[in-house]
Structure formats: C-alpha cells, structure tokens
C-alpha cells in the first residue's frame, strides 16, 4: 500500500539579517539560486517526495511570497498561508497559529533549508516510534555548523543550541515531524522558539529521533548560497 505523505509546514517568517542588503526588499525564500527563487527549488524537492499539501508560515515580506506562489497550482502543490501579524511569533508560535490548517501530524522544515533526504523513511520512523514528535539528526562533525546534540543508540540524550559540550557530535538536521498535541501547551499568539518545544518534549520522553546521512544545504548565508548553487550545478551536470 502506498504511504500517504503528511502535510508540511515551511517556516518562512524570518528577517534574514545575514543576507542584507539582498533581503531588504525581498524575503529570503525569494532569493534567486541559479536564476530561480529558492522556494521553487524547495517545492521541487517536496514534490519529488510526494508531499503536496503545504502550509507556509510567513512574516517578513510575506505578501511577496504569496504573490509569487499563489495557491501552489503552478508548482503542482497545494499551498495555504499563516501570517504572524504585527508581532513576530517565533518558529514555535507560528506553528501554533497555523495548527488549524494542519491535520493530526505534519512535517516541519525551515524556509532556508534544502534537505535531500528520504522523507518517506522519516515519516515511517515517526509512526513506528509513536512519540509526539521526531527530530532528524545528522552526524555533523563540526563541519556545517556547531553540533548541538548528544545522540547514541538511536536516542537523543541532550539537545541544546546554547550550552554546547564536547560530547555533542550531531546536529538538528532541520526536519521534524509533530503531532498537533505537541503544541497544546503553547498559548495563542505566544512567541516561542521551536527549539524550546523540542527540549520540553525530550525532557518528557516524547521526542523520537531518526538519523539521516545526507548533508544539509542552506541559503541563510552567502556561503550557504554558494554551496547550494554548486550542488545544483553538479547535480545538473551528473
């Protein structure tokens, strides 16, 4: 039986300060990579993984994103939008505001991340482990960013983006799966970071883990844009 893929939330509300002055007039998701807005590359990736129902949590210059994408039909997907409003809600608060647009379970990805992993395998692991959430982890080896996870024998022991230790060899890959129940404690219009929700779930033994082996690409920095552009060119020529 074909596995039906869950909907996905794209967190695209940030101000992208590291990409100034480019992002003074456009949101990060519309920064062109090899002459195509990044969000187009991201949607192509999701579509290849049979994910077609998408909710975009938008904030900074979000109307431009909606003007470009519309309802997603020209990209072969279905897109709905949830806007922070006058006050930015943080990644966790933004998901809480969008919760009524989602089903009982859903993926979450950041609006500047390109994750060439097997989404189907991640979803299968989520349902198998039967926790309120699942975090994908990657053996980072301090290459792409500062490691922030102690991980052993299929379990996350410590997750902390601020207080790091030498025991941390893994990184939060940037793809999560959540039950809507994981956000029950978040108040409406509360500003809360997704990392704090992950930490709460970990303390309560409600967080599963799945290790991926494909590196992450990001466009939140000029170096990241250069790396991702090179990846696309190499893939096109291979």
ZAVOKOL-817404 format. One record per residue: chain; residue in one letter; y, x, z of N, C-alpha, C in turn. Coordinates in Angstrom, 1 decimal, padded with zeros to 4 digits. Layout:
N
kette,rest,npy,npx,npz,capy,capx,capz,cpy,cpx,cpz
A,A,Y,X,Z,Y,X,Z,Y,X,Z
...
This chain:
238
kette,rest,npy,npx,npz,capy,capx,capz,cpy,cpx,cpz
A,X,-001.2,000.8,000.0,000.0,000.0,000.0,001.3,000.9,000.0
A,X,002.2,000.6,-000.9,003.4,001.3,-001.0,004.3,001.2,000.3
A,X,004.8,002.2,000.8,005.6,002.2,002.0,007.0,001.8,001.7
A,X,007.5,000.7,002.3,008.8,000.2,002.1,009.8,001.1,002.9
A,X,010.8,001.7,002.2,011.7,002.6,002.9,012.8,001.8,003.6
A,X,013.1,002.3,004.8,014.1,001.7,005.6,015.5,001.9,005.0
A,X,016.5,001.1,005.5,017.9,001.4,005.1,018.4,002.7,005.7
A,X,019.5,003.2,005.2,020.1,004.4,005.7,021.6,004.2,006.0
A,X,022.0,004.9,007.1,023.5,004.9,007.4,024.0,006.3,007.0
A,X,025.1,006.3,006.2,025.8,007.6,005.9,027.0,007.6,006.7
A,X,027.1,008.6,007.5,028.3,008.8,008.4,029.4,009.6,007.6
A,X,030.4,008.9,007.1,031.4,009.5,006.3,032.8,009.2,006.7
A,X,033.0,009.3,008.1,034.3,008.9,008.6,035.2,010.1,009.0
A,X,034.6,011.3,008.9,035.4,012.5,009.4,036.6,012.8,008.6
A,X,037.5,013.6,009.2,038.7,014.0,008.5,038.6,015.3,007.7
A,X,037.5,016.0,007.9,037.2,017.2,007.0,038.3,018.2,007.1
A,X,038.7,018.6,008.3,039.8,019.5,008.5,039.5,020.9,007.9
A,X,038.2,021.3,007.9,037.9,022.6,007.4,038.0,022.8,005.9
A,X,038.2,021.6,005.2,038.3,021.6,003.8,039.8,021.4,003.3
A,X,040.7,021.4,004.3,042.1,021.3,003.9,042.5,022.5,003.1
A,X,043.4,022.4,002.1,044.2,021.2,001.7,043.4,020.2,000.8
A,X,042.2,020.6,000.4,041.5,019.7,-000.6,041.4,018.3,-000.1
A,X,041.1,018.1,001.2,040.8,016.8,001.8,042.0,016.1,002.4
A,X,043.2,016.6,002.0,044.4,015.9,002.4,044.6,014.6,001.6
A,X,044.0,014.6,000.4,044.3,013.4,-000.5,043.0,012.7,-000.8
A,X,041.8,013.3,-000.5,040.5,012.6,-000.8,039.6,012.8,000.4
A,X,038.7,011.9,000.6,037.7,012.1,001.6,036.7,013.2,001.2
A,X,036.0,013.8,002.2,035.1,014.8,001.9,034.0,014.4,001.0
A,X,033.5,013.2,001.1,032.4,012.7,000.2,032.8,012.7,-001.3
A,X,034.1,012.7,-001.6,034.5,012.7,-003.0,034.9,014.1,-003.5
A,X,034.7,015.1,-002.7,034.9,016.5,-003.2,033.9,016.8,-004.3
A,X,034.4,017.3,-005.4,033.5,017.5,-006.6,032.7,018.8,-006.4
A,X,031.4,018.6,-006.7,030.5,019.8,-006.7,029.9,019.8,-008.1
A,X,030.2,020.8,-008.8,029.8,020.9,-010.2,030.2,019.7,-011.0
A,X,031.5,019.4,-010.8,032.2,018.3,-011.6,031.7,016.9,-011.2
A,X,031.0,016.7,-010.1,030.5,015.4,-009.7,030.8,015.2,-008.2
A,X,031.4,014.1,-007.8,031.6,013.9,-006.4,030.4,014.0,-005.6
A,X,030.5,014.7,-004.4,029.3,015.0,-003.6,028.5,013.7,-003.3
A,X,029.1,012.6,-003.0,028.4,011.4,-002.7,027.4,011.0,-003.8
A,X,027.8,011.3,-005.0,026.9,011.0,-006.2,025.6,011.8,-006.1
A,X,025.7,013.1,-005.7,024.5,013.9,-005.5,023.7,013.3,-004.4
A,X,024.3,012.9,-003.3,023.6,012.4,-002.2,022.9,011.1,-002.5
A,X,023.5,010.2,-003.3,022.9,008.9,-003.6,021.7,009.2,-004.6
A,X,021.8,010.1,-005.5,020.7,010.5,-006.3,019.5,010.9,-005.5
A,X,019.8,011.8,-004.5,018.7,012.2,-003.6,018.0,011.1,-002.9
A,X,018.8,010.1,-002.4,018.2,009.0,-001.7,017.4,008.1,-002.6
A,X,018.0,007.9,-003.8,017.3,007.0,-004.8,015.9,007.7,-005.2
A,X,015.9,009.0,-005.3,014.6,009.6,-005.6,013.6,009.5,-004.5
A,X,014.1,009.2,-003.3,013.2,009.0,-002.1,013.0,007.5,-001.9
A,X,013.3,006.7,-002.9,013.1,005.2,-002.9,013.9,004.5,-001.8
A,X,015.0,005.1,-001.4,015.9,004.5,-000.4,017.1,003.8,-001.2
A,X,017.2,002.5,-001.1,018.2,001.8,-001.9,019.2,001.0,-001.1
A,X,018.9,000.8,000.1,019.8,000.0,001.0,020.6,000.9,001.9
A,X,021.9,001.0,001.6,022.8,002.0,002.2,024.0,001.3,002.9
A,X,024.3,001.8,004.1,025.5,001.4,004.8,026.3,002.6,005.1
A,X,027.6,002.6,004.6,028.5,003.7,004.7,029.4,003.4,005.9
A,X,029.4,004.3,006.9,030.4,004.2,008.0,031.6,005.1,007.6
A,X,032.7,004.4,007.3,033.8,005.1,006.7,035.0,005.1,007.7
A,X,035.8,006.1,007.6,037.0,006.2,008.4,038.2,006.7,007.6
A,X,038.3,008.0,007.7,039.4,008.7,007.0,039.4,008.5,005.5
A,X,040.4,007.9,004.9,040.5,007.6,003.5,039.3,006.8,002.9
A,X,038.7,006.0,003.8,037.5,005.3,003.4,037.7,004.3,002.3
A,X,038.9,003.8,002.1,039.1,002.9,001.0,038.9,003.5,-000.4
A,X,039.2,004.8,-000.5,038.9,005.6,-001.7,037.4,005.7,-002.0
A,X,036.7,005.8,-001.0,035.2,005.9,-001.1,034.7,004.5,-001.6
A,X,035.2,003.4,-001.1,034.7,002.1,-001.5,035.2,001.8,-002.9
A,X,036.4,002.3,-003.3,036.9,002.1,-004.7,036.0,002.8,-005.7
A,X,035.5,004.0,-005.3,034.7,004.7,-006.2,033.2,004.2,-006.3
A,X,032.7,003.8,-005.2,031.3,003.4,-005.2,031.0,001.9,-005.4
A,X,032.0,001.1,-005.0,031.8,-000.3,-005.1,030.6,-000.8,-004.3
A,X,029.8,-001.7,-004.9,028.6,-002.2,-004.2,027.4,-001.4,-004.5
A,X,027.6,-000.3,-005.2,026.5,000.7,-005.5,025.7,000.4,-006.7
A,X,025.9,-000.7,-007.4,025.1,-001.2,-008.5,025.1,-000.1,-009.6
A,X,026.2,000.5,-009.9,026.2,001.5,-011.0,025.5,002.8,-010.6
A,X,025.1,002.9,-009.4,024.3,004.1,-009.0,022.8,003.7,-008.7
A,X,022.5,002.4,-008.9,021.2,001.9,-008.7,020.8,001.7,-007.3
A,X,021.8,001.5,-006.4,021.5,001.2,-005.0,022.4,000.1,-004.5
A,X,022.2,-000.4,-003.3,023.0,-001.5,-002.6,023.8,-000.9,-001.5
A,X,025.1,-001.0,-001.6,026.0,-000.3,-000.6,026.8,-001.4,000.2
A,X,026.8,-001.3,001.5,027.7,-002.1,002.4,028.5,-001.1,003.1
A,X,029.6,-001.6,003.7,030.6,-000.7,004.4,030.9,-001.2,005.8
A,X,031.1,-000.2,006.7,031.6,-000.5,008.0,032.7,000.5,008.3
A,X,033.9,000.0,008.6,035.1,000.8,008.8,035.4,000.9,010.3
A,X,035.8,002.1,010.7,036.1,002.4,012.1,037.3,001.5,012.5
A,X,038.3,001.4,011.7,039.5,000.7,012.0,040.6,001.7,012.4
A,X,041.5,001.2,013.2,042.7,002.1,013.6,042.3,003.3,014.4
A,X,041.2,003.1,015.2,040.8,004.2,016.1,039.4,004.7,015.7
A,X,039.3,006.0,015.5,038.0,006.6,015.1,037.0,006.4,016.3
A,X,035.8,006.1,015.9,034.8,005.7,016.9,033.8,006.8,017.2
A,X,033.8,007.9,016.5,032.8,008.9,016.7,031.5,008.5,016.0
A,X,030.6,009.4,015.8,029.4,009.1,015.0,028.5,008.0,015.6
A,X,028.4,008.0,016.9,027.6,007.0,017.6,028.2,005.7,017.6
A,X,029.5,005.7,017.9,030.3,004.4,018.0,030.4,003.7,016.6
A,X,030.4,004.5,015.5,030.5,004.0,014.2,029.2,003.3,013.8
A,X,028.0,003.9,014.3,026.7,003.2,014.0,026.6,001.9,014.8
A,X,027.1,001.9,016.0,027.1,000.7,016.8,027.9,-000.4,016.2
A,X,029.0,-000.1,015.6,029.8,-001.1,014.9,029.1,-001.6,013.7
A,X,028.3,-000.8,013.0,027.6,-001.2,011.8,026.2,-001.9,012.1
A,X,025.8,-002.0,013.3,024.4,-002.4,013.7,024.0,-003.7,013.1
A,X,024.9,-004.6,012.9,024.6,-005.9,012.4,024.3,-005.9,010.9
A,X,024.6,-004.8,010.2,024.4,-004.7,008.8,023.0,-004.0,008.6
A,X,022.3,-003.7,009.7,021.1,-002.9,009.6,019.9,-003.8,010.1
A,X,018.7,-003.3,009.9,017.6,-004.0,010.4,017.2,-003.4,011.8
A,X,015.9,-003.6,012.1,015.5,-003.1,013.4,015.4,-001.6,013.5
A,X,015.2,-001.0,012.3,015.1,000.5,012.3,015.8,001.0,011.0
A,X,016.3,002.2,011.1,017.1,002.8,010.0,017.2,004.3,010.1
A,X,017.4,004.9,008.9,017.8,006.3,008.9,019.2,006.5,009.2
A,X,019.6,007.7,009.6,021.0,008.2,009.7,021.1,009.6,009.1
A,X,022.2,009.7,008.3,022.4,011.0,007.6,023.9,011.3,007.7
A,X,024.4,012.5,007.7,025.8,012.8,007.7,026.3,012.8,006.3
A,X,027.6,012.5,006.2,028.2,012.3,004.8,028.5,013.6,004.1
A,X,028.2,014.8,004.8,028.4,016.1,004.1,027.1,016.9,004.0
A,X,026.0,016.2,004.2,024.7,016.9,004.2,023.8,016.5,003.0
A,X,023.1,017.5,002.4,022.2,017.2,001.4,020.9,017.8,001.9
A,X,019.9,016.9,002.1,018.7,017.3,002.8,017.5,017.0,001.9
A,X,017.0,018.0,001.1,015.9,017.9,000.2,014.6,017.9,000.8
A,X,014.3,016.9,001.7,013.1,016.8,002.4,012.3,015.6,002.0
A,X,011.2,015.4,002.6,010.3,014.2,002.3,010.7,013.1,003.2
A,X,011.6,012.2,002.8,012.0,011.1,003.7,010.8,010.1,004.0
A,X,009.9,010.0,003.1,008.7,009.1,003.4,007.9,009.7,004.5
A,X,007.7,011.0,004.6,006.9,011.6,005.6,007.6,011.5,007.0
A,X,009.0,011.6,007.0,009.8,011.4,008.2,009.6,010.0,008.7
A,X,009.7,009.0,007.8,009.6,007.7,008.3,008.2,007.4,008.8
A,X,007.2,007.9,008.2,005.8,007.7,008.7,005.6,008.3,010.1
A,X,006.2,009.5,010.3,006.2,010.1,011.7,006.9,009.2,012.7
A,X,008.0,008.6,012.3,008.8,007.8,013.2,007.9,006.6,013.7
A,X,007.3,005.9,012.8,006.5,004.8,013.2,005.2,005.2,013.9
A,X,004.7,006.3,013.6,003.5,006.8,014.3,003.7,007.2,015.7
A,X,004.9,007.8,016.0,005.2,008.2,017.3,005.8,007.1,018.3
A,X,006.2,006.1,017.7,006.6,004.8,018.4,007.6,005.1,019.5
A,X,008.6,005.9,019.2,009.8,006.1,020.1,011.0,005.3,019.6
A,X,012.0,005.3,020.4,013.3,004.6,019.9,014.0,005.4,018.9
A,X,013.7,006.7,018.8,014.4,007.5,017.8,013.6,008.7,017.4
A,X,013.9,009.3,016.3,013.2,010.5,015.8,014.3,011.4,015.3
A,X,014.2,012.7,015.7,015.1,013.7,015.2,014.3,014.7,014.4
A,X,014.8,015.0,013.2,014.2,016.1,012.4,014.8,017.4,012.8
A,X,013.9,018.4,012.9,014.3,019.7,013.4,013.9,020.8,012.3
A,X,014.6,021.9,012.3,014.4,022.9,011.3,014.4,024.3,012.0
A,X,013.4,025.1,011.7,013.4,026.5,012.3,014.5,027.3,011.7
A,X,015.6,027.3,012.3,016.9,027.8,011.8,017.0,029.3,011.7
A,X,016.5,030.0,012.8,016.5,031.5,012.9,018.0,032.0,012.8
A,X,018.9,031.2,013.3,020.3,031.5,013.4,020.9,031.8,012.0
A,X,020.3,031.3,010.9,020.8,031.6,009.6,021.9,030.6,009.1
A,X,021.7,029.3,009.2,022.6,028.4,008.7,023.7,027.9,009.7
A,X,023.3,028.0,010.9,024.3,027.6,012.0,023.7,028.0,013.3
A,X,024.4,027.9,014.4,023.9,028.3,015.7,022.7,027.3,016.1
A,X,021.6,027.8,016.4,020.5,027.0,016.9,020.8,026.2,018.1
A,X,020.3,025.0,018.2,020.7,024.2,019.4,019.5,023.4,020.0
A,X,018.3,023.8,019.6,017.1,023.1,020.1,016.0,024.0,020.5
A,X,015.4,023.7,021.7,014.2,024.3,022.1,013.1,023.4,021.7
A,X,012.2,023.8,020.9,011.1,023.0,020.3,009.8,023.7,020.4
A,X,008.8,023.0,020.8,007.5,023.6,021.0,006.4,022.5,020.9
A,X,005.3,022.8,020.2,004.2,021.9,020.1,004.5,020.4,019.7
A,X,005.5,020.3,018.8,005.8,019.0,018.3,006.8,018.2,019.2
A,X,007.4,018.9,020.2,008.3,018.2,021.1,009.6,019.0,021.3
A,X,010.7,018.2,021.4,012.0,018.8,021.7,012.1,018.9,023.2
A,X,012.3,020.1,023.7,012.4,020.4,025.1,013.8,020.3,025.6
A,X,014.7,020.9,024.8,016.2,020.9,025.1,016.9,020.7,023.8
A,X,018.0,019.9,023.9,018.9,019.7,022.8,020.3,019.8,023.3
A,X,021.1,020.8,022.9,022.4,020.9,023.4,023.3,021.7,022.4
A,X,024.3,021.1,021.9,025.1,021.7,020.9,026.2,022.6,021.5
A,X,026.4,022.5,022.8,027.4,023.3,023.5,026.8,024.4,024.3
A,X,025.9,024.1,025.2,025.3,025.1,026.1,024.0,025.6,025.5
A,X,024.2,026.6,024.6,023.0,027.2,023.9,022.4,028.3,024.7
A,X,021.1,028.6,024.4,020.4,029.6,025.0,019.5,030.4,024.0
A,X,019.0,031.6,024.4,018.2,032.4,023.6,016.9,031.7,023.2
A,X,016.5,030.7,024.0,015.2,030.0,023.7,015.3,029.0,022.5
A,X,016.6,028.8,022.1,016.8,027.8,021.0,016.6,028.5,019.7
A,X,015.6,028.1,019.0,015.2,028.7,017.7,015.3,027.7,016.5
A,X,015.6,026.4,016.9,015.6,025.3,015.9,017.0,024.7,015.9
A,X,017.2,023.9,014.9,018.5,023.2,014.7,018.2,021.7,014.4
A,X,019.1,020.9,014.8,019.1,019.5,014.4,019.4,019.5,012.9
A,X,018.4,019.0,012.1,018.5,019.1,010.7,019.5,018.1,010.1
A,X,019.8,017.1,010.8,020.8,016.1,010.3,020.3,014.8,009.8
A,X,019.0,014.6,009.9,018.4,013.3,009.5,017.7,012.7,010.7
A,X,018.1,011.5,011.1,017.5,010.8,012.2,017.0,009.5,011.8
A,X,016.1,009.0,012.6,015.6,007.6,012.5,015.8,006.9,013.8
A,X,016.3,005.7,013.8,016.6,005.0,015.1,016.1,003.5,015.0
A,X,015.7,003.1,016.2,015.6,001.7,016.5,017.0,001.2,016.9
A,X,017.4,000.0,016.5,018.7,-000.6,016.9,018.8,-000.6,018.4
A,X,017.6,-000.7,019.1,017.7,-000.7,020.6,018.3,000.5,021.2
A,X,018.2,001.6,020.5,018.7,002.9,021.0,020.3,002.8,021.2
A,X,020.9,001.8,020.6,022.4,001.7,020.7,022.8,000.6,021.7
A,X,021.8,000.0,022.4,022.1,-001.2,023.2,023.1,-000.8,024.3
A,X,023.1,000.4,024.8,024.0,000.8,025.9,025.4,001.1,025.5
A,X,025.6,001.3,024.2,026.9,001.6,023.6,027.8,000.4,023.6
A,X,029.0,000.4,024.1,029.9,-000.7,024.1,030.5,-000.8,022.7
A,X,030.9,-002.0,022.4,031.6,-002.3,021.1,032.9,-001.5,021.1
A,X,033.2,-000.8,020.0,034.4,000.0,019.8,034.5,001.1,020.8
A,X,033.4,001.6,021.3,033.3,002.8,022.2,033.2,004.0,021.3
A,X,034.0,005.0,021.6,034.0,006.3,020.9,032.9,007.2,021.6
A,X,031.8,007.4,020.9,030.7,008.2,021.4,030.1,009.0,020.3
A,X,029.7,010.2,020.6,029.1,011.1,019.7,027.6,010.8,019.6
A,X,027.0,010.9,018.4,025.6,010.7,018.2,024.8,011.7,019.0
A,X,025.3,012.9,019.2,024.6,013.9,020.0,024.3,013.5,021.4
A,X,025.3,012.7,022.0,025.1,012.2,023.4,024.0,011.2,023.4
A,X,023.9,010.4,022.4,022.8,009.4,022.3,021.4,010.0,022.2
A,X,021.4,011.1,021.3,020.1,011.8,021.2,019.7,012.4,022.6
A,X,020.7,013.0,023.3,020.4,013.6,024.6,019.9,012.6,025.6
A,X,020.5,011.4,025.6,020.1,010.3,026.6,018.7,009.9,026.2
A,X,018.4,009.8,025.0,017.0,009.4,024.6,016.0,010.4,025.0
A,X,016.4,011.7,024.8,015.5,012.8,025.2,015.2,012.8,026.7
A,X,016.2,012.6,027.5,016.0,012.5,029.0,015.1,011.4,029.3
A,X,015.1,010.3,028.6,014.3,009.1,028.9,012.9,009.1,028.2
A,X,012.6,010.2,027.5,011.4,010.4,026.8,011.2,009.3,025.7
A,X,012.3,009.0,025.0,012.3,008.0,024.0,012.7,008.7,022.6
A,X,012.6,010.0,022.5,013.0,010.7,021.3,011.8,011.5,020.8
A,X,011.4,011.1,019.6,010.3,011.9,018.9,011.0,013.0,018.0
A,X,010.1,013.8,017.5,010.6,014.9,016.6,009.7,015.1,015.4
A,X,010.2,015.6,014.4,009.5,016.0,013.2,010.1,017.2,012.5
A,X,009.2,018.2,012.3,009.8,019.5,011.8,009.7,019.4,010.2
A,X,010.9,019.7,009.6,011.0,019.9,008.2,011.1,021.4,007.8
A,X,010.8,021.7,006.6,010.7,023.1,006.2,011.7,023.4,005.0
A,X,012.5,022.5,004.6,013.4,022.7,003.5,014.8,022.9,004.1
A,X,015.5,023.9,003.7,016.8,024.2,004.3,017.8,023.1,004.0
A,X,018.8,023.1,004.9,019.9,022.1,004.7,021.0,022.6,003.9
A,X,021.6,021.8,003.1,022.8,022.1,002.4,023.9,021.2,002.9
A,X,025.1,021.8,003.0,026.3,021.0,003.5,027.5,021.3,002.7
A,X,028.4,020.4,002.7,029.7,020.6,002.0,030.9,020.4,002.9
A,X,030.6,020.7,004.2,031.7,020.6,005.2,032.5,021.9,005.3
A,X,032.2,022.9,004.5,032.9,024.2,004.5,032.9,024.7,003.1
A,X,033.9,025.6,002.8,033.9,026.1,001.4,032.7,027.0,001.1
A,X,032.2,027.7,002.1,030.9,028.5,001.9,029.8,027.5,001.6
A,X,029.7,026.4,002.3,028.7,025.4,002.1,028.7,024.9,000.7
A,X,029.9,024.6,000.2,030.1,024.1,-001.2,029.6,025.1,-002.2
A,X,029.9,026.3,-002.0,029.5,027.4,-002.9,027.9,027.5,-002.9
A,X,027.3,027.4,-001.7,025.8,027.5,-001.6,025.2,026.3,-002.3
A,X,025.7,025.1,-002.1,025.2,023.9,-002.7,025.3,023.9,-004.2
A,X,026.5,024.3,-004.7,026.7,024.4,-006.1,025.7,025.4,-006.8
A,X,025.4,026.5,-006.1,024.4,027.4,-006.6,023.0,026.8,-006.7
A,X,022.7,026.1,-005.6,021.4,025.4,-005.5,021.2,024.4,-006.7
A,X,022.3,023.7,-007.0,022.2,022.7,-008.1,022.0,023.4,-009.4
A,X,022.8,024.5,-009.6,022.7,025.2,-010.9,021.3,025.8,-011.1
A,X,020.8,026.4,-010.0,019.4,027.0,-010.1,018.4,025.9,-010.4
A,X,018.5,024.7,-009.8,017.6,023.7,-010.0,017.7,023.1,-011.4
A,X,018.9,023.1,-012.0,019.1,022.6,-013.3,018.4,023.6,-014.3
A,X,018.5,024.9,-014.0,018.0,025.9,-014.9,016.5,026.2,-014.8
A,X,015.9,025.7,-013.7,014.5,026.0,-013.5,013.6,025.1,-014.3
